[in-house]
């Protein structure tokens, strides 16, 4: 996928702040520190458009990035981070659930999982939400460069088993370091946009 133009558009909290140009939206969810910002930067071939942080829990709104004037990436706040207050966590939950339930242009949800670790309770809960709302989902196993290639299959199997993944959902092995999985993920995204 050739990236010609990318813009950060808005950090939205309430539905009235979402863009209204009806471009298809690809949302990203995952635990704090799972590498969502790095994945966005690799997908759009920009170094720092999505700000990566050594401090988890930095994203606290829905961050909209417009790519090639044809699709939005919508970055959710990371979940499962202890330093975020209980009230804030509940607000995140409401914000995300409202988005998932009501957002027409949402074409695909990327559920980002660190391949090195078994999916957390929050990951499983998020996946169950997506299935409940019948949102097309692609599971992206990031940080593939951090474990030996010989262990990829074993770790992917662990992720699918823990999530009780629907066999129809795509699973993409990804590395923001090497670019592994970038083209495959764009294929999945483009297919979702086309349907």
C-alpha positions in Angstrom: 0.0 0.0 0.0 1.5 3.3 -1.1 0.9 6.1 1.5 0.6 9.5 0.0 -1.0 11.5 2.7 -1.6 11.1 6.4 -3.0 13.5 8.9 -3.8 13.4 12.6 -7.4 14.8 12.6 -8.9 14.9 16.1 -8.8 13.3 19.6 -12.5 12.6 20.2 -14.3 11.7 23.4 -18.0 12.1 22.4 -19.8 11.0 19.2 -20.5 14.6 18.1 -16.7 15.1 17.8 -16.2 12.2 15.3 -15.5 13.2 11.7 -18.6 13.3 9.6 -17.1 12.7 6.1 -18.3 9.0 6.3 -14.9 7.6 5.3 -14.5 3.9 6.4 -12.9 3.5 9.8 -10.5 0.9 11.1 -10.3 0.9 14.9 -7.4 -0.4 17.0 -7.8 -1.8 20.5 -5.3 -3.4 22.8 -3.6 -3.4 26.1 -1.5 -0.4 27.1 2.1 -0.9 25.8 1.0 -3.5 23.2 2.5 -1.4 20.4 -0.6 0.2 18.8 1.2 3.5 18.1 4.2 1.7 16.6 1.8 -0.4 14.5 0.1 2.7 13.1 3.4 4.4 12.4 4.6 1.3 10.5 1.3 0.9 8.6 1.5 4.6 7.4 5.3 4.6 7.0 5.8 7.6 9.3 8.2 7.7 12.3 6.2 9.5 14.9 2.8 10.5 13.8 1.2 8.3 16.4 3.1 9.1 19.5 4.7 6.2 21.2 5.3 6.5 24.9 7.3 4.7 27.5 4.5 5.7 29.8 1.5 3.3 29.2 -2.0 4.7 29.3 -1.1 7.9 27.3 -3.9 7.7 24.8 -7.1 8.8 26.6 -9.4 9.6 23.7 -10.2 8.1 20.3 -7.4 9.4 18.1 -8.3 9.8 14.4 -5.7 9.5 11.7 -6.8 10.0 8.0 -4.8 8.0 5.5 -4.8 8.9 1.8 -8.1 10.7 2.2 -9.7 7.2 2.0 -9.7 5.6 5.5 -9.4 6.5 9.1 -7.3 4.7 11.7 -9.0 5.2 15.1 -6.7 4.5 18.0 -8.5 3.5 21.3 -7.1 4.1 24.7 -5.0 1.2 25.9 -6.8 -0.9 28.6 -5.6 -2.8 31.6 -3.2 -0.2 32.9 -3.2 0.1 36.7 -2.3 3.7 37.0 -5.5 4.8 35.3 -8.2 5.5 38.0 -11.2 3.2 38.2 -13.5 6.1 37.2 -11.3 6.8 34.1 -11.4 3.1 33.2 -15.1 3.1 33.3 -15.3 6.3 31.2 -12.9 4.6 28.6 -15.2 1.6 28.6 -18.3 3.7 28.0 -16.6 5.7 25.3 -15.4 2.6 23.5 -18.7 0.7 23.9 -20.7 3.7 22.5 -18.3 3.8 19.5 -18.6 0.1 18.8 -22.3 0.1 19.2 -23.2 3.1 17.2 -20.4 3.9 14.7 -21.7 3.3 11.2 -18.4 3.8 9.3 -16.5 1.2 11.4 -15.5 -1.5 8.9 -13.0 -3.5 10.9 -11.6 -3.7 14.5 -8.0 -4.6 14.9 -7.4 -6.4 18.2 -3.7 -6.0 19.0 -2.1 -8.7 21.1 1.5 -9.0 22.2 2.6 -12.4 20.7 4.9 -13.0 23.7 2.1 -13.2 26.3 -1.2 -15.0 26.7 -4.1 -12.6 26.0 -5.2 -10.9 29.3 -8.7 -11.0 30.8 -9.2 -7.5 29.2 -8.2 -8.9 25.8 -10.7 -11.7 26.1 -13.4 -9.3 27.3 -12.7 -6.9 24.4 -12.9 -9.8 21.9 -16.2 -11.0 23.4 -17.6 -7.4 23.1 -16.6 -7.4 19.4 -18.3 -10.7 18.8 -21.4 -9.5 20.7 -21.7 -6.4 18.5 -20.9 -8.5 15.4 -18.0 -6.2 14.5 -15.6 -7.6 11.9 -12.4 -8.3 13.7 -8.8 -9.0 12.8 -6.4 -10.3 15.5 -2.9 -8.7 15.1 -0.1 -10.5 17.0 2.6 -7.8 17.4 6.3 -7.9 18.4 6.9 -11.0 16.3 10.5 -10.1 16.1 10.9 -10.5 19.8 10.5 -14.3 19.7 12.1 -17.0 17.5 10.3 -17.7 14.3 10.2 -21.4 15.4 7.8 -20.4 18.2 5.4 -18.3 16.1 2.9 -21.1 15.5 2.8 -22.1 19.1 2.1 -18.6 20.3 -0.5 -17.9 17.6 -2.3 -21.1 18.7 -2.2 -19.9 22.4 -3.7 -16.6 21.4 -6.5 -18.2 19.4 -7.3 -20.7 22.1 -7.3 -18.1 24.9 -9.6 -15.8 23.0 -11.7 -18.7 21.7 -11.2 -17.0 18.4 -13.7 -17.3 15.6 -11.9 -19.3 12.8 -13.3 -16.8 10.3 -11.3 -13.9 11.9 -8.0 -13.1 10.2 -4.9 -13.4 12.3 -1.9 -11.4 11.2 1.6 -11.8 12.6 3.2 -8.3 12.8 6.4 -6.6 13.6 6.8 -2.8 13.7 10.6 -3.3 13.7 10.9 -5.4 10.5 7.6 -4.6 8.7 6.5 -8.2 8.8 2.8 -8.4 8.2 2.4 -4.9 6.9 1.2 -5.8 3.4 -0.9 -8.6 4.7 -2.7 -6.3 7.1 -3.3 -3.7 4.4 -4.9 -6.5 2.3 -7.2 -7.4 5.2 -8.1 -3.7 5.7 -8.7 -3.1 2.0 -10.9 -6.2 1.8 -12.9 -4.9 4.8 -13.3 -1.5 3.2 -14.5 -3.0 -0.1 -17.3 -5.0 1.5 
